[in-house]
Every structure is written in C-alpha cells, then in structure tokens.
Amino acid sequence: MDFTKENTLAEIVNRNLNASNIFDNYRLNYSTEGKSRIGDACITQGLNAEVILNKLKKTENSGYNKLKISEWETGLLCDFIINNHHTYIRKNLPKLITVSINLIKENKCDELIHEKLFQLKNEFEIHMQKEEKLIFPYIKRMKRKVNDMEKYETPPFGSVASPVKVMEKEHRNAYTELIIISKLMRSMITKNNNNASIRSLNEKFTEFISDFNFHIHLENNILFPKAIRLESKLKKQILKN
C-alpha cells in the first residue's frame, strides 16, 4: 500500500491498521498526534521518512484491517472500545502494578515507576467512567435519534465537542506519562539486564502501550470525529423539521 510524506499518521492507520505496529516500533505517535503528517512526525523523531514509507508499503492488510473498523457505526465502536480496550486496562494495569511492587521489595524497581502506574490506574478508571457513563451513551442515543427521528434533547454539556476536548486532553496527558514510564523502564533494564522479572515487566508494559495507542486511535481519530459529524447531522435534521 503506497503512502506519501503528506499522509497523516491517522490516515495511514485507518487504511492499514497493521501500520500501527510499525509506528509503535519507531515511537511515532499516531494515537494523540494522529493529525500529524508522517513526514513531519519522522523529522521530529529523527527518522528517515522514506525508510518508514518503504516498510509501510510492504505491510500486508490482515487481522483487524479486514474488519474495516474505520467504517463501523459509532455504537459498535463504543461497544468494541469498552469490551476490548477498557477491559484490557482494567485487567492488565493492576498486574503491572503488582509486578512493580514485587520488584521494589527486591530493590530492583524504581519506586517512581510504581507510583506512576498506580496514579495512571486511578486516572484511567475516572476517565473510562466518564466515557462509559456520559459520552458513549450520548453518542449511541444520537445514532438512534438520527435513525428513528426521536426527539433530540440538548445534553448538559451542550455539544459532544466539549467533552471530546476534555477526553483528548486526558489522552495526551496519559500518553506523556506512559512515555516517562517507558524511559524509566529502559533505564532500569540497562542496570538489570539479566533480571527476568524486569524484562517481563518491560515486555508487558510495551504491550500495554501498544494497546493504549490503538485504543486512543479508535477514539481520537475515528469515534470522536464521527460523533461530531453525527451531532451536526442531527441538528440540521431537526432544523429542517
């Protein structure tokens, strides 16, 4: 699949979801900075854009890509995100925290890693509750109203764009914290390269970041733009009637 330096990171992943693996490997932030052109993103990271583009060209469409997630309706996206990615966070972040505690007892883990993981767990739970109790239900109601011509009532937050901005800001903050933890992890591995528990923690954390990136890509670059367009369509539909 051919791309140019002008394509955005989000566009590329939307057309070929397997590109996310390449972006993860090269630390190209397609989740919270998906609107960045790949050429600009590579310059920022000190990467050769042509090398990345060649790798993307050789990447086959498979797995999730066959599902055409970017074409899914908003309700299905909400359910998919909750059932797969919110569930993943709730299941795996506590495991990372437990491993970090055990390593601290052995004096082989930076306590700051544990503190940040614990803080993230609390922040993620609050964040996910906002989405599950407020934003996602509203997005689902909008879709039903468009389809069934139900009466539309303005939500307490005015427009879906308002909470979306808050969610996107929280996504950026979480990404920043994950990068800080990742750097601390790499430093810890350098000092304890032969420790199997530390290597295991790092592998699980790397997997966690990959899931986070794809999760946030689905929200920032697919679900939220669809929701904003859907709300605009709904309001125009109401004005016509």
C-alpha atoms as an extended CHARMM CRD file, in Angstrom:
* protein
*
       241  EXT
         1         1  MET       CA              0.0000000000        0.0000000000        0.0000000000  PROA      1               0.0000000000
         2         2  ASP       CA              1.5280000000        3.3100000000       -1.1160000000  PROA      2               0.0000000000
         3         3  PHE       CA              1.6860000000        6.3740000000        1.1130000000  PROA      3               0.0000000000
         4         4  THR       CA              3.4980000000        9.7110000000        0.8580000000  PROA      4               0.0000000000
         5         5  LYS       CA              5.0330000000       12.0760000000        3.3890000000  PROA      5               0.0000000000
         6         6  GLU       CA              1.8310000000       14.1270000000        3.1850000000  PROA      6               0.0000000000
         7         7  ASN       CA             -0.3850000000       11.3840000000        4.5860000000  PROA      7               0.0000000000
         8         8  THR       CA             -1.2440000000       11.7980000000        8.2530000000  PROA      8               0.0000000000
         9         9  LEU       CA             -0.4550000000        9.0830000000       10.7620000000  PROA      9               0.0000000000
        10        10  ALA       CA             -4.1720000000        8.5610000000       11.4140000000  PROA      10              0.0000000000
        11        11  GLU       CA             -4.9710000000        8.2560000000        7.6960000000  PROA      11              0.0000000000
        12        12  ILE       CA             -2.3140000000        5.6050000000        7.2850000000  PROA      12              0.0000000000
        13        13  VAL       CA             -3.5280000000        3.5010000000       10.2040000000  PROA      13              0.0000000000
        14        14  ASN       CA             -7.1450000000        3.8770000000        9.0880000000  PROA      14              0.0000000000
        15        15  ARG       CA             -6.2370000000        2.4910000000        5.6760000000  PROA      15              0.0000000000
        16        16  ASN       CA             -3.9670000000       -0.2210000000        7.0560000000  PROA      16              0.0000000000
        17        17  LEU       CA             -4.3230000000       -0.9590000000       10.7590000000  PROA      17              0.0000000000
        18        18  ASN       CA             -1.1790000000       -3.0850000000       10.7300000000  PROA      18              0.0000000000
        19        19  ALA       CA              0.7950000000        0.1200000000       10.2180000000  PROA      19              0.0000000000
        20        20  SER       CA              0.2220000000        0.6880000000       13.9350000000  PROA      20              0.0000000000
        21        21  ASN       CA              2.8660000000       -1.9530000000       14.7100000000  PROA      21              0.0000000000
        22        22  ILE       CA              5.4670000000       -0.0640000000       12.6750000000  PROA      22              0.0000000000
        23        23  PHE       CA              4.5450000000        3.2260000000       14.3140000000  PROA      23              0.0000000000
        24        24  ASP       CA              4.8090000000        1.6370000000       17.7620000000  PROA      24              0.0000000000
        25        25  ASN       CA              8.2630000000        0.2640000000       16.9570000000  PROA      25              0.0000000000
        26        26  TYR       CA              9.5010000000        3.6850000000       15.8390000000  PROA      26              0.0000000000
        27        27  ARG       CA              7.6100000000        5.5950000000       18.5620000000  PROA      27              0.0000000000
        28        28  LEU       CA              5.5390000000        7.5350000000       16.0340000000  PROA      28              0.0000000000
        29        29  ASN       CA              2.5450000000        8.8260000000       17.9730000000  PROA      29              0.0000000000
        30        30  TYR       CA             -0.4620000000        8.0440000000       15.7890000000  PROA      30              0.0000000000
        31        31  SER       CA             -2.8770000000        7.9970000000       18.7350000000  PROA      31              0.0000000000
        32        32  THR       CA             -2.8540000000       11.5070000000       20.2210000000  PROA      32              0.0000000000
        33        33  GLU       CA             -0.9790000000       13.1560000000       17.3220000000  PROA      33              0.0000000000
        34        34  GLY       CA             -2.7740000000       11.3700000000       14.5010000000  PROA      34              0.0000000000
        35        35  LYS       CA             -3.2780000000       14.5760000000       12.5050000000  PROA      35              0.0000000000
        36        36  SER       CA              0.4900000000       14.9520000000       12.0530000000  PROA      36              0.0000000000
        37        37  ARG       CA              1.8280000000       14.2000000000        8.5860000000  PROA      37              0.0000000000
        38        38  ILE       CA              4.1860000000       11.2490000000        8.6000000000  PROA      38              0.0000000000
        39        39  GLY       CA              6.9360000000       13.3430000000        7.0130000000  PROA      39              0.0000000000
        40        40  ASP       CA              6.7760000000       15.8780000000        9.8440000000  PROA      40              0.0000000000
        41        41  ALA       CA              6.4960000000       13.1720000000       12.5060000000  PROA      41              0.0000000000
        42        42  CYS       CA              9.6240000000       11.4570000000       11.1790000000  PROA      42              0.0000000000
        43        43  ILE       CA             11.5740000000       14.7200000000       11.2630000000  PROA      43              0.0000000000
        44        44  THR       CA             10.5250000000       15.2520000000       14.8910000000  PROA      44              0.0000000000
        45        45  GLN       CA             11.7130000000       11.7440000000       15.7890000000  PROA      45              0.0000000000
        46        46  GLY       CA             14.9090000000       11.9850000000       13.7440000000  PROA      46              0.0000000000
        47        47  LEU       CA             13.7610000000        9.2350000000       11.3880000000  PROA      47              0.0000000000
        48        48  ASN       CA             14.1720000000        8.7410000000        7.6570000000  PROA      48              0.0000000000
        49        49  ALA       CA             10.6350000000        9.0170000000        6.2890000000  PROA      49              0.0000000000
        50        50  GLU       CA             11.4960000000        7.0150000000        3.1580000000  PROA      50              0.0000000000
        51        51  VAL       CA             12.5730000000        4.0540000000        5.2850000000  PROA      51              0.0000000000
        52        52  ILE       CA              9.2590000000        4.1190000000        7.1660000000  PROA      52              0.0000000000
        53        53  LEU       CA              7.2530000000        4.5330000000        3.9530000000  PROA      53              0.0000000000
        54        54  ASN       CA              9.0250000000        1.5470000000        2.4020000000  PROA      54              0.0000000000
        55        55  LYS       CA              8.1970000000       -0.5680000000        5.4460000000  PROA      55              0.0000000000
        56        56  LEU       CA              4.5710000000        0.5290000000        5.2190000000  PROA      56              0.0000000000
        57        57  LYS       CA              4.4990000000       -0.3820000000        1.5350000000  PROA      57              0.0000000000
        58        58  LYS       CA              5.4670000000       -3.9470000000        2.4230000000  PROA      58              0.0000000000
        59        59  THR       CA              2.9530000000       -4.2370000000        5.2440000000  PROA      59              0.0000000000
        60        60  GLU       CA              0.0810000000       -6.5240000000        4.3450000000  PROA      60              0.0000000000
        61        61  ASN       CA             -3.5420000000       -5.9120000000        5.1850000000  PROA      61              0.0000000000
        62        62  SER       CA             -4.6670000000       -8.5600000000        7.6420000000  PROA      62              0.0000000000
        63        63  GLY       CA             -6.1580000000       -9.1040000000       11.0710000000  PROA      63              0.0000000000
        64        64  TYR       CA             -8.1930000000       -6.1280000000       12.2900000000  PROA      64              0.0000000000
        65        65  ASN       CA             -7.7210000000       -4.4530000000        8.9130000000  PROA      65              0.0000000000
        66        66  LYS       CA            -10.1660000000       -6.9050000000        7.3500000000  PROA      66              0.0000000000
        67        67  LEU       CA            -12.8170000000       -5.6640000000        9.7750000000  PROA      67              0.0000000000
        68        68  LYS       CA            -12.7240000000       -2.1340000000        8.2680000000  PROA      68              0.0000000000
        69        69  ILE       CA            -13.0900000000       -0.5850000000       11.7170000000  PROA      69              0.0000000000
        70        70  SER       CA            -12.9480000000        2.9630000000       10.3280000000  PROA      70              0.0000000000
        71        71  GLU       CA            -16.2790000000        2.2390000000        8.5990000000  PROA      71              0.0000000000
        72        72  TRP       CA            -18.0740000000        0.9900000000       11.7240000000  PROA      72              0.0000000000
        73        73  GLU       CA            -21.0360000000        2.8660000000       13.1370000000  PROA      73              0.0000000000
        74        74  THR       CA            -20.4950000000        4.8050000000       16.3460000000  PROA      74              0.0000000000
        75        75  GLY       CA            -22.4780000000        2.4380000000       18.5910000000  PROA      75              0.0000000000
        76        76  LEU       CA            -20.4250000000       -0.5510000000       17.5080000000  PROA      76              0.0000000000
        77        77  LEU       CA            -17.2110000000        1.4100000000       18.0550000000  PROA      77              0.0000000000
        78        78  CYS       CA            -18.2890000000        2.3410000000       21.5950000000  PROA      78              0.0000000000
        79        79  ASP       CA            -19.0210000000       -1.2890000000       22.4490000000  PROA      79              0.0000000000
        80        80  PHE       CA            -15.7830000000       -2.5100000000       20.8810000000  PROA      80              0.0000000000
        81        81  ILE       CA            -13.6920000000        0.0150000000       22.8090000000  PROA      81              0.0000000000
        82        82  ILE       CA            -15.3160000000       -0.8690000000       26.1360000000  PROA      82              0.0000000000
        83        83  ASN       CA            -15.2930000000       -4.6360000000       25.6420000000  PROA      83              0.0000000000
        84        84  ASN       CA            -11.7340000000       -4.8170000000       24.3340000000  PROA      84              0.0000000000
        85        85  HSD       CA             -9.6700000000       -1.8420000000       25.4450000000  PROA      85              0.0000000000
        86        86  HSD       CA            -11.3030000000       -0.6760000000       28.6640000000  PROA      86              0.0000000000
        87        87  THR       CA            -11.4280000000       -4.3010000000       29.7660000000  PROA      87              0.0000000000
        88        88  TYR       CA             -7.7580000000       -4.6960000000       28.8410000000  PROA      88              0.0000000000
        89        89  ILE       CA             -6.7370000000       -1.7310000000       31.0130000000  PROA      89              0.0000000000
        90        90  ARG       CA             -8.7400000000       -2.9420000000       34.0000000000  PROA      90              0.0000000000
        91        91  LYS       CA             -7.2580000000       -6.4100000000       33.7050000000  PROA      91              0.0000000000
        92        92  ASN       CA             -3.6240000000       -5.6630000000       32.9050000000  PROA      92              0.0000000000
        93        93  LEU       CA             -2.6790000000       -2.4090000000       34.6220000000  PROA      93              0.0000000000
        94        94  PRO       CA             -3.1590000000       -3.9410000000       38.1200000000  PROA      94              0.0000000000
        95        95  LYS       CA             -0.8830000000       -6.8030000000       37.0310000000  PROA      95              0.0000000000
        96        96  LEU       CA              1.8540000000       -4.3310000000       36.0840000000  PROA      96              0.0000000000
        97        97  ILE       CA              1.4640000000       -2.6520000000       39.4640000000  PROA      97              0.0000000000
        98        98  THR       CA              1.7540000000       -5.9920000000       41.2810000000  PROA      98              0.0000000000
        99        99  VAL       CA              4.9610000000       -6.8970000000       39.4320000000  PROA      99              0.0000000000
       100       100  SER       CA              6.4310000000       -3.4680000000       40.1950000000  PROA      100             0.0000000000
       101       101  ILE       CA              5.6570000000       -3.9350000000       43.9130000000  PROA      101             0.0000000000
       102       102  ASN       CA              7.4220000000       -7.3010000000       43.9500000000  PROA      102             0.0000000000
       103       103  LEU       CA             10.4700000000       -5.7950000000       42.2430000000  PROA      103             0.0000000000
       104       104  ILE       CA             10.5630000000       -2.9240000000       44.7240000000  PROA      104             0.0000000000
       105       105  LYS       CA             10.7410000000       -5.4940000000       47.5210000000  PROA      105             0.0000000000
       106       106  GLU       CA             13.8350000000       -6.8710000000       45.7800000000  PROA      106             0.0000000000
       107       107  ASN       CA             15.2520000000       -3.3400000000       45.4320000000  PROA      107             0.0000000000
       108       108  LYS       CA             15.2410000000       -3.7510000000       41.6460000000  PROA      108             0.0000000000
       109       109  CYS       CA             12.4850000000       -1.3710000000       40.5840000000  PROA      109             0.0000000000
       110       110  ASP       CA             12.4020000000        2.4090000000       40.5760000000  PROA      110             0.0000000000
       111       111  GLU       CA              9.6270000000        3.3610000000       43.0050000000  PROA      111             0.0000000000
       112       112  LEU       CA              8.6600000000        6.1830000000       40.6610000000  PROA      112             0.0000000000
       113       113  ILE       CA              7.5490000000        3.5620000000       38.1100000000  PROA      113             0.0000000000
       114       114  HSD       CA              5.1900000000        2.0340000000       40.6540000000  PROA      114             0.0000000000
       115       115  GLU       CA              3.8910000000        5.4440000000       41.7310000000  PROA      115             0.0000000000
       116       116  LYS       CA              3.1590000000        6.4850000000       38.1600000000  PROA      116             0.0000000000
       117       117  LEU       CA              1.5000000000        3.1740000000       37.2860000000  PROA      117             0.0000000000
       118       118  PHE       CA             -0.7110000000        3.4460000000       40.3700000000  PROA      118             0.0000000000
       119       119  GLN       CA             -1.5940000000        7.0440000000       39.5400000000  PROA      119             0.0000000000
       120       120  LEU       CA             -2.4240000000        6.0670000000       35.9560000000  PROA      120             0.0000000000
       121       121  LYS       CA             -4.7050000000        3.2880000000       37.1670000000  PROA      121             0.0000000000
       122       122  ASN       CA             -6.7700000000        5.7540000000       39.1730000000  PROA      122             0.0000000000
       123       123  GLU       CA             -6.8360000000        8.3280000000       36.3810000000  PROA      123             0.0000000000
       124       124  PHE       CA             -7.7560000000        5.7470000000       33.7420000000  PROA      124             0.0000000000
       125       125  GLU       CA            -10.6850000000        4.4980000000       35.8290000000  PROA      125             0.0000000000
       126       126  ILE       CA            -12.1070000000        8.0000000000       36.2500000000  PROA      126             0.0000000000
       127       127  HSD       CA            -11.5420000000        8.6820000000       32.5500000000  PROA      127             0.0000000000
       128       128  MET       CA            -13.1990000000        5.4530000000       31.4100000000  PROA      128             0.0000000000
       129       129  GLN       CA            -16.1730000000        6.0550000000       33.6960000000  PROA      129             0.0000000000
       130       130  LYS       CA            -16.7310000000        9.4280000000       32.0060000000  PROA      130             0.0000000000
       131       131  GLU       CA            -16.7760000000        7.7290000000       28.6400000000  PROA      131             0.0000000000
       132       132  GLU       CA            -18.9220000000        4.7660000000       29.6910000000  PROA      132             0.0000000000
       133       133  LYS       CA            -21.4680000000        6.7240000000       31.7480000000  PROA      133             0.0000000000
       134       134  LEU       CA            -21.6750000000       10.0080000000       29.8390000000  PROA      134             0.0000000000
       135       135  ILE       CA            -20.0850000000       10.3050000000       26.4080000000  PROA      135             0.0000000000
       136       136  PHE       CA            -20.6130000000        6.8820000000       24.8480000000  PROA      136             0.0000000000
       137       137  PRO       CA            -24.3070000000        6.6440000000       25.8850000000  PROA      137             0.0000000000
       138       138  TYR       CA            -24.9170000000       10.0990000000       24.3590000000  PROA      138             0.0000000000
       139       139  ILE       CA            -23.2120000000        9.0490000000       21.1250000000  PROA      139             0.0000000000
       140       140  LYS       CA            -25.3950000000        5.9340000000       20.9920000000  PROA      140             0.0000000000
       141       141  ARG       CA            -28.5580000000        7.9810000000       21.6370000000  PROA      141             0.0000000000
       142       142  MET       CA            -27.6590000000       10.3470000000       18.8180000000  PROA      142             0.0000000000
       143       143  LYS       CA            -27.4210000000        7.4550000000       16.3770000000  PROA      143             0.0000000000
       144       144  ARG       CA            -30.8350000000        6.1600000000       17.4390000000  PROA      144             0.0000000000
       145       145  LYS       CA            -32.3640000000        9.6160000000       17.0710000000  PROA      145             0.0000000000
       146       146  VAL       CA            -30.9510000000       10.0120000000       13.5560000000  PROA      146             0.0000000000
       147       147  ASN       CA            -32.3070000000        6.6090000000       12.5560000000  PROA      147             0.0000000000
       148       148  ASP       CA            -35.6980000000        6.7780000000       14.2850000000  PROA      148             0.0000000000
       149       149  MET       CA            -36.3500000000       10.5330000000       14.2690000000  PROA      149             0.0000000000
       150       150  GLU       CA            -36.6620000000       10.5540000000       18.0700000000  PROA      150             0.0000000000
       151       151  LYS       CA            -36.9170000000       13.8740000000       19.8680000000  PROA      151             0.0000000000
       152       152  TYR       CA            -33.4880000000       15.4110000000       20.4130000000  PROA      152             0.0000000000
       153       153  GLU       CA            -32.6370000000       16.9550000000       23.7590000000  PROA      153             0.0000000000
       154       154  THR       CA            -29.5330000000       19.0720000000       24.2050000000  PROA      154             0.0000000000
       155       155  PRO       CA            -27.1650000000       17.3030000000       26.6510000000  PROA      155             0.0000000000
       156       156  PRO       CA            -25.9960000000       19.0730000000       29.8260000000  PROA      156             0.0000000000
       157       157  PHE       CA            -22.5490000000       19.5740000000       28.2830000000  PROA      157             0.0000000000
       158       158  GLY       CA            -24.0580000000       21.4340000000       25.2970000000  PROA      158             0.0000000000
       159       159  SER       CA            -22.2660000000       19.7270000000       22.4340000000  PROA      159             0.0000000000
       160       160  VAL       CA            -20.3330000000       16.4790000000       22.1490000000  PROA      160             0.0000000000
       161       161  ALA       CA            -17.3130000000       18.5340000000       21.0930000000  PROA      161             0.0000000000
       162       162  SER       CA            -16.9560000000       19.8350000000       24.6660000000  PROA      162             0.0000000000
       163       163  PRO       CA            -16.3340000000       16.5080000000       26.4530000000  PROA      163             0.0000000000
       164       164  VAL       CA            -14.3670000000       15.2810000000       23.4420000000  PROA      164             0.0000000000
       165       165  LYS       CA            -11.8590000000       18.0950000000       24.0030000000  PROA      165             0.0000000000
       166       166  VAL       CA            -11.5440000000       17.0540000000       27.6410000000  PROA      166             0.0000000000
       167       167  MET       CA            -11.0570000000       13.3880000000       26.7040000000  PROA      167             0.0000000000
       168       168  GLU       CA             -8.4210000000       14.2670000000       24.1070000000  PROA      168             0.0000000000
       169       169  LYS       CA             -6.5290000000       16.3680000000       26.6510000000  PROA      169             0.0000000000
       170       170  GLU       CA             -6.6060000000       13.4870000000       29.1340000000  PROA      170             0.0000000000
       171       171  HSD       CA             -5.4080000000       11.1320000000       26.3930000000  PROA      171             0.0000000000
       172       172  ARG       CA             -2.4290000000       13.4140000000       25.7280000000  PROA      172             0.0000000000
       173       173  ASN       CA             -1.6110000000       13.5760000000       29.4390000000  PROA      173             0.0000000000
       174       174  ALA       CA             -1.7750000000        9.7830000000       29.7410000000  PROA      174             0.0000000000
       175       175  TYR       CA              0.4620000000        9.3500000000       26.6920000000  PROA      175             0.0000000000
       176       176  THR       CA              3.0340000000       11.7120000000       28.2180000000  PROA      176             0.0000000000
       177       177  GLU       CA              3.0410000000        9.7110000000       31.4600000000  PROA      177             0.0000000000
       178       178  LEU       CA              3.4130000000        6.4200000000       29.5770000000  PROA      178             0.0000000000
       179       179  ILE       CA              6.4380000000        7.7820000000       27.7110000000  PROA      179             0.0000000000
       180       180  ILE       CA              8.0170000000        8.8690000000       31.0100000000  PROA      180             0.0000000000
       181       181  ILE       CA              7.4480000000        5.3870000000       32.4500000000  PROA      181             0.0000000000
       182       182  SER       CA              8.8710000000        3.8380000000       29.2790000000  PROA      182             0.0000000000
       183       183  LYS       CA             12.0910000000        5.8400000000       29.6890000000  PROA      183             0.0000000000
       184       184  LEU       CA             12.3360000000        4.7900000000       33.3330000000  PROA      184             0.0000000000
       185       185  MET       CA             11.8370000000        1.1780000000       32.2600000000  PROA      185             0.0000000000
       186       186  ARG       CA             14.6560000000        1.3670000000       29.7150000000  PROA      186             0.0000000000
       187       187  SER       CA             16.9650000000        2.8210000000       32.3490000000  PROA      187             0.0000000000
       188       188  MET       CA             16.0280000000        0.0400000000       34.7720000000  PROA      188             0.0000000000
       189       189  ILE       CA             16.7160000000       -2.6300000000       32.1420000000  PROA      189             0.0000000000
       190       190  THR       CA             20.1330000000       -1.1370000000       31.4250000000  PROA      190             0.0000000000
       191       191  LYS       CA             21.0340000000       -1.5750000000       35.0880000000  PROA      191             0.0000000000
       192       192  ASN       CA             19.4450000000       -5.0350000000       35.4750000000  PROA      192             0.0000000000
       193       193  ASN       CA             19.6310000000       -6.5750000000       32.0260000000  PROA      193             0.0000000000
       194       194  ASN       CA             19.7620000000      -10.1590000000       33.2940000000  PROA      194             0.0000000000
       195       195  ASN       CA             16.7290000000       -9.9220000000       35.5550000000  PROA      195             0.0000000000
       196       196  ALA       CA             13.9000000000      -11.9750000000       34.0120000000  PROA      196             0.0000000000
       197       197  SER       CA             11.1960000000      -10.2460000000       36.0820000000  PROA      197             0.0000000000
       198       198  ILE       CA             12.2860000000       -6.8140000000       34.9050000000  PROA      198             0.0000000000
       199       199  ARG       CA             12.3900000000       -7.9350000000       31.2820000000  PROA      199             0.0000000000
       200       200  SER       CA              8.9250000000       -9.4470000000       31.6950000000  PROA      200             0.0000000000
       201       201  LEU       CA              7.5950000000       -6.2190000000       33.2130000000  PROA      201             0.0000000000
       202       202  ASN       CA              9.0200000000       -4.2200000000       30.3200000000  PROA      202             0.0000000000
       203       203  GLU       CA              7.5270000000       -6.5910000000       27.7320000000  PROA      203             0.0000000000
       204       204  LYS       CA              4.1020000000       -6.3720000000       29.3470000000  PROA      204             0.0000000000
       205       205  PHE       CA              4.3660000000       -2.6040000000       29.5890000000  PROA      205             0.0000000000
       206       206  THR       CA              5.3510000000       -2.3610000000       25.9100000000  PROA      206             0.0000000000
       207       207  GLU       CA              2.2690000000       -4.4160000000       25.0670000000  PROA      207             0.0000000000
       208       208  PHE       CA              0.1960000000       -2.1010000000       27.2580000000  PROA      208             0.0000000000
       209       209  ILE       CA              1.4220000000        0.9670000000       25.3610000000  PROA      209             0.0000000000
       210       210  SER       CA              0.6070000000       -0.6700000000       22.0230000000  PROA      210             0.0000000000
       211       211  ASP       CA             -2.9190000000       -1.4130000000       23.1830000000  PROA      211             0.0000000000
       212       212  PHE       CA             -3.2510000000        2.1380000000       24.5310000000  PROA      212             0.0000000000
       213       213  ASN       CA             -2.1520000000        3.6430000000       21.2180000000  PROA      213             0.0000000000
       214       214  PHE       CA             -4.6310000000        1.6080000000       19.1990000000  PROA      214             0.0000000000
       215       215  HSD       CA             -7.3720000000        2.2600000000       21.7750000000  PROA      215             0.0000000000
       216       216  ILE       CA             -6.8530000000        6.0210000000       21.6540000000  PROA      216             0.0000000000
       217       217  HSD       CA             -6.5650000000        5.9720000000       17.8650000000  PROA      217             0.0000000000
       218       218  LEU       CA            -10.0450000000        4.4450000000       17.7230000000  PROA      218             0.0000000000
       219       219  GLU       CA            -11.4050000000        7.2250000000       19.9140000000  PROA      219             0.0000000000
       220       220  ASN       CA             -9.4870000000       10.3020000000       18.7630000000  PROA      220             0.0000000000
       221       221  ASN       CA             -9.2520000000        9.5310000000       15.0670000000  PROA      221             0.0000000000
       222       222  ILE       CA            -12.4010000000        7.5160000000       14.3340000000  PROA      222             0.0000000000
       223       223  LEU       CA            -15.1230000000        7.6040000000       17.0140000000  PROA      223             0.0000000000
       224       224  PHE       CA            -14.9530000000       11.2370000000       18.1280000000  PROA      224             0.0000000000
       225       225  PRO       CA            -14.8560000000       12.7530000000       14.5980000000  PROA      225             0.0000000000
       226       226  LYS       CA            -17.8000000000       10.5150000000       13.6460000000  PROA      226             0.0000000000
       227       227  ALA       CA            -19.7020000000       11.6370000000       16.7640000000  PROA      227             0.0000000000
       228       228  ILE       CA            -19.1550000000       15.3190000000       15.9890000000  PROA      228             0.0000000000
       229       229  ARG       CA            -20.3530000000       14.8270000000       12.3970000000  PROA      229             0.0000000000
       230       230  LEU       CA            -23.3280000000       12.8000000000       13.6170000000  PROA      230             0.0000000000
       231       231  GLU       CA            -24.3720000000       15.5400000000       16.0310000000  PROA      231             0.0000000000
       232       232  SER       CA            -24.0950000000       18.1440000000       13.2710000000  PROA      232             0.0000000000
       233       233  LYS       CA            -26.2620000000       15.9720000000       11.0060000000  PROA      233             0.0000000000
       234       234  LEU       CA            -28.8200000000       15.5030000000       13.7710000000  PROA      234             0.0000000000
       235       235  LYS       CA            -29.1040000000       19.2320000000       14.4640000000  PROA      235             0.0000000000
       236       236  LYS       CA            -29.5310000000       20.0010000000       10.7520000000  PROA      236             0.0000000000
       237       237  GLN       CA            -32.1900000000       17.3050000000       10.5440000000  PROA      237             0.0000000000
       238       238  ILE       CA            -34.0770000000       18.9000000000       13.4450000000  PROA      238             0.0000000000
       239       239  LEU       CA            -33.9270000000       22.3690000000       11.8560000000  PROA      239             0.0000000000
       240       240  LYS       CA            -35.4420000000       21.0150000000        8.6480000000  PROA      240             0.0000000000
       241       241  ASN       CA            -38.3620000000       19.6180000000       10.5870000000  PROA      241             0.0000000000
